[in-house]
Amino acid sequence: MLADGEYTVSRRGNILLCRFCGICSEVEASAFLRDMQREVQQMPLRPWCRVFDMSQYQLHTPAVVAVMAPFWAWAAANGCLCHAFVRPNAILEQQIERASVPDELPQLRIFSDEDTAIRYCERLLERYQGLSPGALAPV
């Protein structure tokens, strides 16, 4: 078990690629959030999707929930179409499924591998290409 969490945030076109390994504290969550927002703000066009590889994510402190809460609304307001979670643990998978609202953007989806999640997001981005964040509605 990693005592401190480690993460990466990068982009592949308009897909934000995120990985987190280990335990996420309030400090790591704040830095992770800041780096995700910076990457999205550097995208020349919207909409965008996030693929979050959680296969090595272990757990988080209760304070992390409060730190990350504003990100969901920020992401929606800034053109996020989908949060694609790759291999979350069973508890996180249940939380994701409870939070998911069918036919609402951004979608919350669970995938067993990153390549499938990326392909899904690429197809979704093709459907919504060129729309402003305020105009996002299912087609």
N, C-alpha and C positions, 0 to 999 in steps of 0.2 A: 504494500500500500504506500503510495507517495504521500509523504507528510504535507507537502505543498503541491498545489495544482500547477500544471503547466498547460499552456494552450497555444494554438496557432490560429491566425485569422488571415485568409488570403482571398483572392478573387479569381474566378474563371469567367470572364465576361461579366454578366450581371448575376452571377451566382456567387454568393458569399460562402466560402468553405471554412468551416470552423471545426476545431478538435479541442477537446479538453481531456486531460489525463490527471487522475488523482483526485484529491479532495479540494473542493472549491471554497475558499474563504471569502469574506466580504472584500478584502483587498484585491484578490484575484478577480472576483466578479466585477468590481468597478473598472479595473484595467481592461478586462475582456469586453465589457460593454462599451467603453470608450473606443477601443480598437475596432469593434464591429461598426459602430456609428461612423467613425472616420472613413472606413473602407466604403461604406454605402454612400457617404457624401462625396466621395471621389469618383463615383460612377457617373459617366457622362449622360446616361439616359436611365430612365426608370421604365417599367417596374423591375423588380429584382426578387430573388429567392435566396433562402439560406439553407444550406446543407450542414447539419451539425452532427459530426461523428461522435457518438457518446459511448463507443464500445469500451473505452478505458476510463470513463467518468465513474468515480467511486461514490461520492456523496458530497453534500454541501451543508454548510452551517445554516441555521434558521435565518440569519441576517441576509443571506444571499437572496432569498425570495423577495425581500423588500428592495434590495438593490436592483434586481432585474425587473421588477414589476413595471416600471415606466417604459421599458424597452418594447413591450408588446404593443402599446398604443403608439409609440414613436414609429415602430416598424410599419404598422398599418397606415399611418398618416404619411409615410414616406415611400409608399409604393410596394411594400412587400406582398407577394402573392402566396408564398408558401414557406413554412418552416418545416423542413424535411429532416426528421430525426433518424439517425442510423444507429441501430442496435442499442437503444436505451435499456437500462436494467428494468426489471419487472415493475418496481415501484414507480419509476419515472414514466414507463409506458402507460400505466394506469392513470397517472396524472394527466398525461397528454391526451389520452382518449376521453377523459372526463371534460377537458377544456375545449375539445374540438367541437365545432358547430358545423354541421353539413351545409354546403352551399354558401359558406361565408368566407370572405377573404380577410386576412390571409389564412390559407388552409394549414392545418396541422396534420402531417402525415408521418407514418413510421415505416422505415425500410430496413431490410436485412443487410443491404450492402450499399456502399457509397456510389458505385457506378449506376445502379438502378435509380437511386435518388437523384443523381445529376441528370440522367436522361429524362426523368419525369419533369424536373424543373426546366430543362431545355424546351420540352414540348409545351409546357405551361407558358413560358416566356414568349414562345412563338405566337400563341393565341392572343396574348395581351400586348404585343409589341407596339410601342409608340403611344400608348395611352398614358395620360397624366395620372398621378396618384388619385386625384379626386374623381376620375372617370372610371375607376376600376369597378367592374361589376361582371358577374359571370356571363359568358357568351354562350 
